[in-house]
Amino acid sequence: MKLYFFRHGKAGTAANDFDRELTAEGVQVTQAASAALMRMGVHPEAILSSPRVRARQTADILGTAFGREVTICEELNFDFNVLHLRTLLAGRNGDSEIFFVGHNPGLSEVTNKLTAANINLKTSGMARVDSPSPDILSGELVMLVTPKLWRGLS
């Protein structure tokens, strides 16, 4: 399995945290990331997103690039953890490529738990973890990309 943990793009401010939208920079970096991932030959079978606006907007940009519908999952909200990951992986096969678009600290913590790494995803940052199956919640960190690197790859 190829698991892509993608933190939402840079967001502005809003009275309600749930409603924070991507900034122009957040949109631009996510578009650059999408283009770079396409050139790398990434073919996700699913793009799953937190229900928060900034995550949904990020996932929608990825979904448009890959021609995939985005599935909104409450599990990817702020309290995302390994148990939520297990739920989201239920019924998938070992060849799956899945994007999880959400927030910190959850995305970084899950990546660290699976790989024994110590990373902190920045906005628009992404980690790819390869795992042998959806039943084995461990894996190898094979890619870590920062927003600055996305810009350079586009």
C-alpha positions as CSV (number, residue, x, y, z in Angstrom):
1,M,0.0,0.0,0.0
2,K,1.1,3.5,-0.8
3,L,-0.3,5.9,1.8
4,Y,0.0,9.6,1.1
5,F,-0.5,11.9,4.1
6,F,-1.0,15.4,2.7
7,R,-1.4,18.4,5.1
8,H,-3.8,21.0,3.8
9,G,-2.5,24.1,2.1
10,K,-1.8,27.4,3.8
11,A,-5.1,28.9,5.0
12,G,-6.2,32.4,6.0
13,T,-8.1,33.4,9.1
14,A,-11.8,33.1,9.8
15,A,-14.1,33.7,12.8
16,N,-14.8,29.9,12.8
17,D,-11.7,27.6,12.4
18,F,-13.9,25.2,10.4
19,D,-14.4,27.8,7.7
20,R,-10.8,28.8,7.1
21,E,-10.1,28.8,3.3
22,L,-6.9,28.3,1.4
23,T,-4.9,31.5,0.6
24,A,-3.8,32.1,-3.0
25,E,-0.4,30.7,-1.9
26,G,-2.1,27.6,-0.5
27,V,-3.9,27.0,-3.8
28,Q,-0.7,27.7,-5.8
29,V,1.4,25.2,-3.8
30,T,-1.2,22.5,-3.9
31,Q,-1.5,22.9,-7.7
32,A,2.3,22.6,-8.0
33,A,2.1,19.5,-5.8
34,S,-0.6,18.0,-8.0
35,A,1.5,18.6,-11.2
36,A,4.6,17.2,-9.6
37,L,2.8,14.1,-8.4
38,M,1.2,13.5,-11.8
39,R,4.7,13.7,-13.4
40,M,5.9,11.1,-10.8
41,G,3.2,8.7,-12.0
42,V,1.1,8.7,-8.9
43,H,-2.3,7.1,-9.5
44,P,-4.4,7.3,-6.3
45,E,-7.5,5.1,-6.2
46,A,-9.0,7.3,-3.4
47,I,-8.6,10.8,-2.0
48,L,-10.0,11.1,1.5
49,S,-10.4,14.5,3.2
50,S,-11.2,16.1,6.5
51,P,-14.5,18.0,6.4
52,R,-12.8,21.3,7.2
53,V,-12.9,23.8,4.3
54,R,-9.1,24.2,3.9
55,A,-8.6,20.4,3.7
56,R,-11.6,19.9,1.3
57,Q,-10.2,22.7,-1.0
58,T,-6.8,21.0,-0.9
59,A,-8.3,17.6,-1.7
60,D,-10.5,19.1,-4.4
61,I,-7.3,20.4,-6.2
62,L,-5.7,17.0,-5.9
63,G,-8.9,15.3,-7.0
64,T,-9.3,17.5,-10.1
65,A,-5.7,16.8,-11.1
66,F,-6.1,13.0,-10.7
67,G,-9.7,12.8,-12.0
68,R,-10.9,11.4,-8.7
69,E,-13.9,12.2,-6.5
70,V,-13.0,13.3,-3.0
71,T,-14.5,11.4,-0.1
72,I,-15.1,13.5,3.1
73,C,-14.2,11.5,6.3
74,E,-14.8,12.8,9.8
75,E,-11.9,10.5,10.8
76,L,-9.5,12.9,9.2
77,N,-10.5,15.8,11.3
78,F,-8.2,17.1,14.1
79,D,-8.2,13.9,16.1
80,F,-7.0,11.6,13.3
81,N,-5.1,8.7,14.7
82,V,-4.0,5.1,13.9
83,L,-7.4,3.7,14.9
84,H,-9.1,6.0,12.4
85,L,-6.5,5.0,9.8
86,R,-7.4,1.3,10.3
87,T,-11.1,2.2,9.8
88,L,-10.3,4.0,6.6
89,L,-8.2,1.2,5.2
90,A,-10.8,-1.5,6.0
91,G,-11.6,-3.5,2.8
92,R,-8.8,-2.1,0.7
93,N,-6.2,-4.3,-0.9
94,G,-2.4,-4.2,-0.6
95,D,-1.9,-2.5,-4.0
96,S,-4.0,0.6,-3.0
97,E,-2.7,4.1,-3.3
98,I,-4.6,6.4,-1.0
99,F,-4.4,10.1,-0.2
100,F,-5.3,11.3,3.3
101,V,-5.8,15.1,3.4
102,G,-6.0,16.6,6.8
103,H,-4.3,18.4,9.7
104,N,-1.6,18.4,12.2
105,P,-0.8,17.1,14.7
106,G,-2.7,14.0,13.5
107,L,-1.1,13.4,10.1
108,S,2.4,13.8,11.5
109,E,1.6,11.6,14.5
110,V,0.2,8.8,12.4
111,T,3.2,9.0,10.0
112,N,5.6,8.8,13.0
113,K,3.7,5.9,14.6
114,L,3.8,3.9,11.3
115,T,7.4,4.5,10.6
116,A,9.1,5.3,13.9
117,A,10.2,8.6,12.2
118,N,10.0,12.0,13.8
119,I,8.5,14.4,11.3
120,N,6.3,17.5,11.5
121,L,4.4,18.1,8.2
122,K,4.3,21.7,7.2
123,T,1.2,23.1,5.4
124,S,1.2,21.6,1.9
125,G,3.7,19.0,3.1
126,M,3.3,15.4,2.3
127,A,4.7,12.1,3.5
128,R,4.4,8.8,1.7
129,V,4.4,5.6,3.7
130,D,4.6,2.2,2.0
131,S,3.0,-0.6,4.1
132,P,2.7,-4.2,3.2
133,S,-1.1,-4.5,3.8
134,P,-4.0,-2.6,5.3
135,D,-3.9,-5.0,8.3
136,I,-0.3,-4.2,9.2
137,L,-0.1,-0.7,10.5
138,S,3.6,-0.1,10.1
139,G,5.6,0.9,7.1
140,E,8.5,2.6,5.5
141,L,8.8,6.4,5.0
142,V,9.7,6.6,1.3
143,M,9.0,10.3,0.6
144,L,8.8,13.5,2.5
145,V,8.1,16.7,0.6
146,T,8.0,20.3,1.8
147,P,6.1,23.1,0.3
148,K,9.3,24.7,-1.0
149,L,10.2,21.5,-2.7
150,W,6.8,21.4,-4.5
151,R,7.5,24.8,-6.0
152,G,10.9,23.6,-7.2
153,L,9.4,20.4,-8.8
154,S,6.6,22.3,-10.7
